[in-house]
Amino acid sequence: MEYKLNIKRSIGLVLLVAGILGTLLFPAQSQFEYIYLGVSISFFGYTFLTPFFQHDRSFMFFVGVSFFIQGCIIFIFPNLSNDLYRFVWDGLLWHDGIHPFLHTPEQVLEFDLFSSDKAYYLFDKMNSQGYYSIYPPVCQGVFFLGTFSKSVVQSVWLIKGLFFLFNVLTAYYLVNTLKFLGLPKGYSLYYLLNPLVLIELIGNLHFESIMITFLAGFLYYLVRSKYVLAGVSLSLSVATKLVPLLFVPAIFFYLRKQTKSLIALFSACLLSLLIMFIPLFYSTFSNLMSSIDLYFQSFEFNASIYYLLRSLFFKIYGYNQIAILGPSLGLLACLFIIGLAIKNKESHVLGLIKVMTFSFILYLILATTIHPWYLASILLLNCFLRYQFIWVWSFLIFLSYSAYDTQPFQEHTLFLVLEYGIVLFVFLYEFGFLKRFKNGGLVTNQ
């Protein structure tokens, strides 16, 4: 029996490592069939390994595997995203004494403000030439630190090296929070070895990686009743990506009966945010808001409910109503999230984590844009809850890469239906909704 288990584990490891490295090394963004082949191999290996995650004697070995893969990925240039060119652009602007939020890249070149010899190379490669930067203070700090090098490749290595260090801290926070709550530390491996996390965060250089470190730090300090440190960690998470603002209602209503704790956490959070944001945005706040507004009113990718409404409104009005639907769905998501937070009566931190998870899911299903790396936050939270539909979604969301295999860019309805249809089915099954249908009627639980 031991021999068979070792064989199964070895096969799982080979498939996981080969699938992840193959996905990052070989296909271009437009080669969907090769991307999904590599992703499928890696998830097949991941599934082989999950039965071993709760074995304490294998824990440190698997953590080592995660960091070994990440160490290899540091030296692989991202081939599935071109966001890195904007990262390097913003970082070099700081070194040149230029505020990245004052001018769009087009304006920087038009007024000949940039002295870097990489200016035109970076400009041609980036996907946001006419937009103001949308990256908050922590990201800008990483951009600055990562661009002391002489080349774009070396800058990528530096930034990935910083990501690696943050990921080590994420593992520390996550493992110790699980142990504090009496949950197996092996549950952390569901995040640390998830192919989406490894491929998209450190592989394709998405700052959800650092945002999640501070989110894990928030949970770590919260369960230990260190509310000032929890507030600072939450602020750092928001200052990396604005998305954790979605968790504020859940946190507020979770602590509403603990007045001193509530004041300590949110005072520390607000003060930290002011310290980080005011020096950076004192004269450029309107530019940042214009970029955020553009995101809600112009961008659409891999959406679910929004696409259904877009189709309906197109039939009624004859043109795309994203300028109305995007902000409206965002507002609706906020109302649902606040309602969910108010309804939460659980005093245990796992109840808070559950509300945070479903707050983020509500945001995603009403969003106009959902990229694969957006799921990383709920993959971290799901280590405490272990919902199957979230892990299934982390695999199926890679179907969205099919949109890049056509020029011009075009999404495929079949893959959208497969992605959301299967995830919805697993969700309904997991929560027992399908079992309640009997003889054509809804059977309520007694």
C-alpha positions as a Python dict, from the first residue, in 0.01 Angstrom:
ca = {
    (1, 'M'): (0, 0, 0),
    (2, 'E'): (283, 241, 92),
    (3, 'Y'): (450, 168, -241),
    (4, 'K'): (131, 250, -433),
    (5, 'L'): (87, 574, -242),
    (6, 'N'): (444, 678, -319),
    (7, 'I'): (389, 603, -688),
    (8, 'K'): (68, 809, -689),
    (9, 'R'): (243, 1097, -517),
    (10, 'S'): (535, 1084, -758),
    (11, 'I'): (304, 1086, -1060),
    (12, 'G'): (113, 1378, -915),
    (13, 'L'): (431, 1576, -855),
    (14, 'V'): (567, 1514, -1205),
    (15, 'L'): (237, 1616, -1366),
    (16, 'L'): (204, 1927, -1147),
    (17, 'V'): (556, 2053, -1211),
    (18, 'A'): (558, 1960, -1581),
    (19, 'G'): (219, 2119, -1643),
    (20, 'I'): (303, 2446, -1468),
    (21, 'L'): (650, 2490, -1619),
    (22, 'G'): (526, 2381, -1962),
    (23, 'T'): (244, 2636, -1952),
    (24, 'L'): (482, 2916, -1858),
    (25, 'L'): (770, 2824, -2088),
    (26, 'F'): (625, 2738, -2426),
    (27, 'P'): (283, 2869, -2543),
    (28, 'A'): (216, 3227, -2639),
    (29, 'Q'): (-100, 3396, -2513),
    (30, 'S'): (-272, 3320, -2844),
    (31, 'Q'): (-205, 2943, -2828),
    (32, 'F'): (-504, 2843, -2620),
    (33, 'E'): (-491, 2470, -2690),
    (34, 'Y'): (-135, 2445, -2554),
    (35, 'I'): (-212, 2666, -2255),
    (36, 'Y'): (-511, 2457, -2155),
    (37, 'L'): (-322, 2134, -2213),
    (38, 'G'): (-51, 2246, -1971),
    (39, 'V'): (-307, 2374, -1720),
    (40, 'S'): (-503, 2046, -1742),
    (41, 'I'): (-188, 1841, -1679),
    (42, 'S'): (-98, 2054, -1378),
    (43, 'F'): (-449, 2032, -1228),
    (44, 'F'): (-456, 1658, -1287),
    (45, 'G'): (-135, 1630, -1087),
    (46, 'Y'): (-274, 1866, -821),
    (47, 'T'): (-582, 1644, -785),
    (48, 'F'): (-356, 1340, -745),
    (49, 'L'): (-177, 1515, -458),
    (50, 'T'): (-471, 1654, -258),
    (51, 'P'): (-529, 1329, -59),
    (52, 'F'): (-179, 1373, 86),
    (53, 'F'): (-226, 1731, 203),
    (54, 'Q'): (-353, 1639, 549),
    (55, 'H'): (-60, 1406, 623),
    (56, 'D'): (163, 1595, 868),
    (57, 'R'): (475, 1401, 769),
    (58, 'S'): (439, 1518, 408),
    (59, 'F'): (364, 1881, 490),
    (60, 'M'): (712, 2033, 481),
    (61, 'F'): (795, 1832, 171),
    (62, 'F'): (499, 1981, -17),
    (63, 'V'): (579, 2333, 106),
    (64, 'G'): (928, 2276, -30),
    (65, 'V'): (778, 2168, -363),
    (66, 'S'): (575, 2490, -382),
    (67, 'F'): (881, 2706, -318),
    (68, 'F'): (1093, 2497, -556),
    (69, 'I'): (840, 2561, -836),
    (70, 'Q'): (828, 2931, -749),
    (71, 'G'): (1208, 2948, -749),
    (72, 'C'): (1213, 2802, -1100),
    (73, 'I'): (941, 3041, -1216),
    (74, 'I'): (1142, 3347, -1107),
    (75, 'F'): (1365, 3305, -1413),
    (76, 'I'): (1083, 3242, -1663),
    (77, 'F'): (978, 3555, -1851),
    (78, 'P'): (596, 3598, -1842),
    (79, 'N'): (445, 3485, -2173),
    (80, 'L'): (73, 3506, -2092),
    (81, 'S'): (51, 3870, -1982),
    (82, 'N'): (199, 4201, -2093),
    (83, 'D'): (113, 4392, -1775),
    (84, 'L'): (480, 4379, -1676),
    (85, 'Y'): (569, 4647, -1932),
    (86, 'R'): (352, 4898, -1748),
    (87, 'F'): (516, 4791, -1422),
    (88, 'V'): (862, 4865, -1560),
    (89, 'W'): (736, 5186, -1724),
    (90, 'D'): (598, 5325, -1395),
    (91, 'G'): (912, 5221, -1206),
    (92, 'L'): (1146, 5391, -1453),
    (93, 'L'): (934, 5706, -1441),
    (94, 'W'): (995, 5726, -1065),
    (95, 'H'): (1369, 5693, -1126),
    (96, 'D'): (1342, 5972, -1381),
    (97, 'G'): (1164, 6198, -1133),
    (98, 'I'): (829, 6178, -1313),
    (99, 'H'): (502, 6112, -1128),
    (100, 'P'): (337, 5811, -1307),
    (101, 'F'): (-13, 5941, -1225),
    (102, 'L'): (32, 6283, -1383),
    (103, 'H'): (54, 6167, -1745),
    (104, 'T'): (-58, 5879, -1963),
    (105, 'P'): (222, 5699, -2152),
    (106, 'E'): (104, 5869, -2471),
    (107, 'Q'): (144, 6210, -2304),
    (108, 'V'): (487, 6120, -2167),
    (109, 'L'): (616, 6050, -2518),
    (110, 'E'): (428, 6338, -2676),
    (111, 'F'): (593, 6590, -2440),
    (112, 'D'): (929, 6405, -2451),
    (113, 'L'): (938, 6369, -2071),
    (114, 'F'): (1105, 6029, -2051),
    (115, 'S'): (1483, 5995, -2083),
    (116, 'S'): (1496, 5615, -2069),
    (117, 'D'): (1629, 5438, -2378),
    (118, 'K'): (1358, 5174, -2319),
    (119, 'A'): (1072, 5422, -2356),
    (120, 'Y'): (956, 5331, -2707),
    (121, 'Y'): (1016, 4957, -2654),
    (122, 'L'): (799, 4955, -2340),
    (123, 'F'): (536, 5179, -2498),
    (124, 'D'): (492, 4946, -2796),
    (125, 'K'): (456, 4642, -2568),
    (126, 'M'): (211, 4774, -2308),
    (127, 'N'): (-168, 4744, -2329),
    (128, 'S'): (-257, 5071, -2153),
    (129, 'Q'): (-92, 5341, -2359),
    (130, 'G'): (-376, 5591, -2327),
    (131, 'Y'): (-466, 5528, -1962),
    (132, 'Y'): (-340, 5679, -1639),
    (133, 'S'): (-174, 5432, -1404),
    (134, 'I'): (-418, 5246, -1180),
    (135, 'Y'): (-162, 5079, -952),
    (136, 'P'): (-175, 5186, -582),
    (137, 'P'): (119, 5279, -355),
    (138, 'V'): (252, 4933, -262),
    (139, 'C'): (267, 4837, -631),
    (140, 'Q'): (448, 5162, -712),
    (141, 'G'): (703, 5086, -442),
    (142, 'V'): (769, 4743, -593),
    (143, 'F'): (796, 4897, -941),
    (144, 'F'): (1057, 5141, -810),
    (145, 'L'): (1260, 4868, -636),
    (146, 'G'): (1236, 4637, -935),
    (147, 'T'): (1374, 4887, -1186),
    (148, 'F'): (1722, 4946, -1046),
    (149, 'S'): (1839, 4692, -1304),
    (150, 'K'): (1973, 4761, -1651),
    (151, 'S'): (1721, 4554, -1849),
    (152, 'V'): (1354, 4458, -1859),
    (153, 'V'): (1442, 4092, -1804),
    (154, 'Q'): (1644, 4171, -1492),
    (155, 'S'): (1361, 4393, -1365),
    (156, 'V'): (1122, 4099, -1402),
    (157, 'W'): (1362, 3879, -1206),
    (158, 'L'): (1382, 4139, -930),
    (159, 'I'): (1006, 4183, -905),
    (160, 'K'): (951, 3807, -909),
    (161, 'G'): (1213, 3772, -636),
    (162, 'L'): (1015, 4018, -424),
    (163, 'F'): (699, 3820, -497),
    (164, 'F'): (875, 3505, -379),
    (165, 'L'): (963, 3667, -46),
    (166, 'F'): (604, 3784, 1),
    (167, 'N'): (480, 3432, -80),
    (168, 'V'): (700, 3291, 196),
    (169, 'L'): (533, 3535, 435),
    (170, 'T'): (189, 3433, 300),
    (171, 'A'): (268, 3070, 381),
    (172, 'Y'): (374, 3165, 734),
    (173, 'Y'): (59, 3366, 800),
    (174, 'L'): (-172, 3105, 646),
    (175, 'V'): (-21, 2802, 819),
    (176, 'N'): (-19, 2966, 1161),
    (177, 'T'): (-374, 3100, 1128),
    (178, 'L'): (-499, 2752, 1040),
    (179, 'K'): (-316, 2605, 1342),
    (180, 'F'): (-456, 2877, 1571),
    (181, 'L'): (-809, 2789, 1456),
    (182, 'G'): (-750, 2418, 1514),
    (183, 'L'): (-752, 2331, 1144),
    (184, 'P'): (-490, 2107, 978),
    (185, 'K'): (-194, 2310, 854),
    (186, 'G'): (-202, 2096, 540),
    (187, 'Y'): (-509, 2289, 427),
    (188, 'S'): (-264, 2565, 329),
    (189, 'L'): (-139, 2342, 47),
    (190, 'Y'): (-470, 2383, -134),
    (191, 'Y'): (-352, 2739, -197),
    (192, 'L'): (27, 2700, -205),
    (193, 'L'): (19, 2427, -471),
    (194, 'N'): (-285, 2541, -671),
    (195, 'P'): (-174, 2573, -1036),
    (196, 'L'): (-369, 2897, -1082),
    (197, 'V'): (-178, 3058, -795),
    (198, 'L'): (160, 2944, -927),
    (199, 'I'): (92, 3016, -1295),
    (200, 'E'): (-85, 3349, -1265),
    (201, 'L'): (58, 3518, -957),
    (202, 'I'): (433, 3464, -963),
    (203, 'G'): (437, 3319, -1316),
    (204, 'N'): (256, 3601, -1494),
    (205, 'L'): (340, 3866, -1236),
    (206, 'H'): (3, 3972, -1094),
    (207, 'F'): (0, 4182, -778),
    (208, 'E'): (-278, 3979, -622),
    (209, 'S'): (21, 3784, -486),
    (210, 'I'): (129, 4070, -256),
    (211, 'M'): (-228, 4178, -184),
    (212, 'I'): (-298, 3825, -57),
    (213, 'T'): (9, 3832, 169),
    (214, 'F'): (-136, 4129, 356),
    (215, 'L'): (-484, 3975, 352),
    (216, 'A'): (-338, 3662, 514),
    (217, 'G'): (-159, 3891, 761),
    (218, 'F'): (-490, 4058, 845),
    (219, 'L'): (-644, 3720, 935),
    (220, 'Y'): (-332, 3618, 1128),
    (221, 'Y'): (-343, 3927, 1352),
    (222, 'L'): (-723, 3931, 1377),
    (223, 'V'): (-749, 3582, 1528),
    (224, 'R'): (-484, 3685, 1782),
    (225, 'S'): (-682, 3999, 1874),
    (226, 'K'): (-400, 4226, 1756),
    (227, 'Y'): (-639, 4475, 1602),
    (228, 'V'): (-397, 4757, 1526),
    (229, 'L'): (-168, 4523, 1330),
    (230, 'A'): (-473, 4370, 1163),
    (231, 'G'): (-582, 4718, 1054),
    (232, 'V'): (-237, 4801, 917),
    (233, 'S'): (-226, 4471, 726),
    (234, 'L'): (-570, 4539, 580),
    (235, 'S'): (-459, 4885, 470),
    (236, 'L'): (-149, 4742, 301),
    (237, 'S'): (-369, 4493, 118),
    (238, 'V'): (-593, 4776, -5),
    (239, 'A'): (-285, 4980, -97),
    (240, 'T'): (-174, 4695, -323),
    (241, 'K'): (-508, 4634, -496),
    (242, 'L'): (-827, 4818, -405),
    (243, 'V'): (-1033, 4497, -410),
    (244, 'P'): (-1009, 4424, -31),
    (245, 'L'): (-1236, 4723, 26),
    (246, 'L'): (-1511, 4471, -53),
    (247, 'F'): (-1436, 4306, 282),
    (248, 'V'): (-1489, 4620, 490),
    (249, 'P'): (-1865, 4566, 550),
    (250, 'A'): (-1805, 4206, 660),
    (251, 'I'): (-1529, 4314, 902),
    (252, 'F'): (-1730, 4607, 1036),
    (253, 'F'): (-2040, 4403, 1120),
    (254, 'Y'): (-1827, 4117, 1256),
    (255, 'L'): (-1673, 4357, 1511),
    (256, 'R'): (-1980, 4578, 1566),
    (257, 'K'): (-2031, 4454, 1923),
    (258, 'Q'): (-1663, 4497, 2012),
    (259, 'T'): (-1642, 4877, 2005),
    (260, 'K'): (-1280, 4916, 2119),
    (261, 'S'): (-1157, 4650, 1877),
    (262, 'L'): (-1357, 4803, 1593),
    (263, 'I'): (-1217, 5151, 1658),
    (264, 'A'): (-859, 5023, 1693),
    (265, 'L'): (-871, 4824, 1369),
    (266, 'F'): (-1034, 5085, 1149),
    (267, 'S'): (-840, 5376, 1298),
    (268, 'A'): (-513, 5197, 1223),
    (269, 'C'): (-638, 5105, 877),
    (270, 'L'): (-755, 5457, 789),
    (271, 'L'): (-445, 5628, 923),
    (272, 'S'): (-218, 5388, 732),
    (273, 'L'): (-415, 5446, 411),
    (274, 'L'): (-388, 5823, 450),
    (275, 'I'): (-13, 5800, 506),
    (276, 'M'): (31, 5586, 194),
    (277, 'F'): (-216, 5749, -43),
    (278, 'I'): (-200, 6123, 28),
    (279, 'P'): (166, 6178, -74),
    (280, 'L'): (114, 5972, -390),
    (281, 'F'): (-223, 6104, -504),
    (282, 'Y'): (-240, 6456, -361),
    (283, 'S'): (-251, 6610, -709),
    (284, 'T'): (-355, 6313, -919),
    (285, 'F'): (-665, 6170, -749),
    (286, 'S'): (-889, 6262, -1042),
    (287, 'N'): (-659, 6074, -1281),
    (288, 'L'): (-680, 5761, -1066),
    (289, 'M'): (-1059, 5788, -1047),
    (290, 'S'): (-1081, 5830, -1425),
    (291, 'S'): (-894, 5501, -1468),
    (292, 'I'): (-1125, 5325, -1221),
    (293, 'D'): (-1428, 5474, -1393),
    (294, 'L'): (-1292, 5356, -1729),
    (295, 'Y'): (-1257, 5004, -1590),
    (296, 'F'): (-1626, 4983, -1497),
    (297, 'Q'): (-1755, 5154, -1811),
    (298, 'S'): (-1532, 5015, -2086),
    (299, 'F'): (-1369, 4681, -2002),
    (300, 'E'): (-1547, 4348, -2040),
    (301, 'F'): (-1402, 3998, -2025),
    (302, 'N'): (-1522, 3654, -1915),
    (303, 'A'): (-1830, 3793, -1739),
    (304, 'S'): (-2146, 3600, -1650),
    (305, 'I'): (-2458, 3795, -1547),
    (306, 'Y'): (-2330, 4108, -1718),
    (307, 'Y'): (-2313, 3929, -2055),
    (308, 'L'): (-2671, 3806, -2016),
    (309, 'L'): (-2792, 4159, -1939),
    (310, 'R'): (-2577, 4307, -2215),
    (311, 'S'): (-2744, 4076, -2466),
    (312, 'L'): (-3092, 4166, -2338),
    (313, 'F'): (-3023, 4541, -2339),
    (314, 'F'): (-2868, 4520, -2686),
    (315, 'K'): (-3192, 4375, -2820),
    (316, 'I'): (-3388, 4656, -2656),
    (317, 'Y'): (-3163, 4954, -2733),
    (318, 'G'): (-2952, 4832, -3027),
    (319, 'Y'): (-2611, 4909, -2874),
    (320, 'N'): (-2385, 4807, -2584),
    (321, 'Q'): (-2505, 4955, -2254),
    (322, 'I'): (-2183, 4891, -2057),
    (323, 'A'): (-2161, 5257, -1949),
    (324, 'I'): (-2487, 5203, -1756),
    (325, 'L'): (-2467, 4832, -1675),
    (326, 'G'): (-2109, 4835, -1544),
    (327, 'P'): (-2155, 5096, -1266),
    (328, 'S'): (-2510, 4972, -1192),
    (329, 'L'): (-2394, 4615, -1137),
    (330, 'G'): (-2106, 4744, -926),
    (331, 'L'): (-2351, 4935, -707),
    (332, 'L'): (-2580, 4631, -686),
    (333, 'A'): (-2285, 4415, -579),
    (334, 'C'): (-2206, 4665, -301),
    (335, 'L'): (-2566, 4654, -176),
    (336, 'F'): (-2569, 4273, -175),
    (337, 'I'): (-2233, 4266, 6),
    (338, 'I'): (-2357, 4504, 276),
    (339, 'G'): (-2676, 4298, 314),
    (340, 'L'): (-2472, 3978, 346),
    (341, 'A'): (-2255, 4139, 613),
    (342, 'I'): (-2556, 4262, 811),
    (343, 'K'): (-2718, 3916, 806),
    (344, 'N'): (-2406, 3745, 946),
    (345, 'K'): (-2475, 3648, 1306),
    (346, 'E'): (-2176, 3417, 1353),
    (347, 'S'): (-1925, 3532, 1614),
    (348, 'H'): (-1649, 3290, 1507),
    (349, 'V'): (-1386, 3413, 1264),
    (350, 'L'): (-1477, 3132, 1024),
    (351, 'G'): (-1815, 3301, 986),
    (352, 'L'): (-1634, 3621, 888),
    (353, 'I'): (-1419, 3432, 637),
    (354, 'K'): (-1733, 3279, 486),
    (355, 'V'): (-1893, 3623, 444),
    (356, 'M'): (-1570, 3759, 293),
    (357, 'T'): (-1561, 3469, 47),
    (358, 'F'): (-1918, 3512, -71),
    (359, 'S'): (-1881, 3891, -79),
    (360, 'F'): (-1602, 3847, -330),
    (361, 'I'): (-1799, 3587, -526),
    (362, 'L'): (-2095, 3828, -547),
    (363, 'Y'): (-1861, 4094, -680),
    (364, 'L'): (-1723, 3855, -943),
    (365, 'I'): (-2055, 3727, -1075),
    (366, 'L'): (-2177, 4084, -1120),
    (367, 'A'): (-1849, 4214, -1264),
    (368, 'T'): (-1788, 4305, -1627),
    (369, 'T'): (-1433, 4168, -1619),
    (370, 'I'): (-1307, 3847, -1456),
    (371, 'H'): (-949, 3738, -1527),
    (372, 'P'): (-820, 3405, -1388),
    (373, 'W'): (-594, 3565, -1128),
    (374, 'Y'): (-894, 3738, -970),
    (375, 'L'): (-984, 3405, -808),
    (376, 'A'): (-661, 3387, -608),
    (377, 'S'): (-808, 3578, -310),
    (378, 'I'): (-1095, 3336, -260),
    (379, 'L'): (-856, 3043, -309),
    (380, 'L'): (-670, 3167, -2),
    (381, 'L'): (-992, 3209, 199),
    (382, 'N'): (-1114, 2871, 79),
    (383, 'C'): (-832, 2697, 266),
    (384, 'F'): (-1050, 2758, 575),
    (385, 'L'): (-1378, 2652, 409),
    (386, 'R'): (-1279, 2401, 136),
    (387, 'Y'): (-1567, 2448, -105),
    (388, 'Q'): (-1531, 2226, -410),
    (389, 'F'): (-1690, 2467, -658),
    (390, 'I'): (-1415, 2725, -596),
    (391, 'W'): (-1140, 2475, -682),
    (392, 'V'): (-1335, 2363, -989),
    (393, 'W'): (-1367, 2727, -1097),
    (394, 'S'): (-990, 2779, -1057),
    (395, 'F'): (-943, 2518, -1331),
    (396, 'L'): (-1230, 2611, -1562),
    (397, 'I'): (-1154, 2984, -1561),
    (398, 'F'): (-852, 2914, -1782),
    (399, 'L'): (-1104, 2854, -2061),
    (400, 'S'): (-1112, 3234, -2083),
    (401, 'Y'): (-774, 3221, -2258),
    (402, 'S'): (-961, 3094, -2564),
    (403, 'A'): (-1051, 3458, -2637),
    (404, 'Y'): (-689, 3534, -2729),
    (405, 'D'): (-667, 3273, -3006),
    (406, 'T'): (-852, 3497, -3251),
    (407, 'Q'): (-756, 3829, -3404),
    (408, 'P'): (-924, 4056, -3330),
    (409, 'F'): (-994, 3946, -2975),
    (410, 'Q'): (-1319, 3744, -2951),
    (411, 'E'): (-1470, 3538, -2672),
    (412, 'H'): (-1633, 3202, -2736),
    (413, 'T'): (-1985, 3151, -2603),
    (414, 'L'): (-1937, 2773, -2576),
    (415, 'F'): (-1646, 2811, -2333),
    (416, 'L'): (-1833, 3070, -2128),
    (417, 'V'): (-2129, 2832, -2097),
    (418, 'L'): (-1898, 2545, -2001),
    (419, 'E'): (-1715, 2748, -1739),
    (420, 'Y'): (-2013, 2897, -1562),
    (421, 'G'): (-2248, 2606, -1626),
    (422, 'I'): (-2020, 2349, -1463),
    (423, 'V'): (-1930, 2580, -1172),
    (424, 'L'): (-2300, 2651, -1110),
    (425, 'F'): (-2382, 2279, -1122),
    (426, 'V'): (-2109, 2194, -868),
    (427, 'F'): (-2222, 2483, -646),
    (428, 'L'): (-2586, 2367, -650),
    (429, 'Y'): (-2483, 2008, -586),
    (430, 'E'): (-2242, 2098, -306),
    (431, 'F'): (-2498, 2310, -122),
    (432, 'G'): (-2771, 2050, -162),
    (433, 'F'): (-2999, 2249, -391),
    (434, 'L'): (-3019, 1969, -647),
    (435, 'K'): (-3119, 1719, -380),
    (436, 'R'): (-3418, 1933, -284),
    (437, 'F'): (-3582, 1888, -622),
    (438, 'K'): (-3804, 1586, -614),
    (439, 'N'): (-4093, 1487, -836),
    (440, 'G'): (-4073, 1823, -1012),
    (441, 'G'): (-4106, 2024, -693),
    (442, 'L'): (-3878, 2187, -440),
    (443, 'V'): (-3854, 1980, -124),
    (444, 'T'): (-3763, 2194, 176),
    (445, 'N'): (-3546, 2061, 457),
    (446, 'Q'): (-3743, 1959, 761),
}
